[in-house]
């Protein structure tokens, strides 16, 4: 079961499963099992400078290949999750990032610089 909530706030709040900023917020929780390791897929997840955020449900089948390509281009990863590939691929390809994804997914991606929310379904 995937539970989603939308938060609205004028303040910033960052933790392992919540993002709030400038009247937009997104978070998710998966239950009932919670795994707290560095390898876990916490959401939302961001890029290094916290300008691109994503919440996603699904599976990216080709994420190992995409991750290798992105690492070769200088992107740094802090997890082993397929979710993190989404933010770095968006940084590289912009809105066309989704054309490189092979999988089944629903993605919400927030670009803080452009102040745009992008939603994608496969």
Secondary structure, 3 states (H helix, E strand, C coil): CEEEECCCCCCCEEECCEEEECCEEEEEEECCCCCCCCCCCCCCEECCCCCEEEEEEEEECCHHHHHHHHHHCCCCCCCCCHHHHHHHHHHHHHHHHHHHCCEEEEEEEEECCCCEEEEEEC
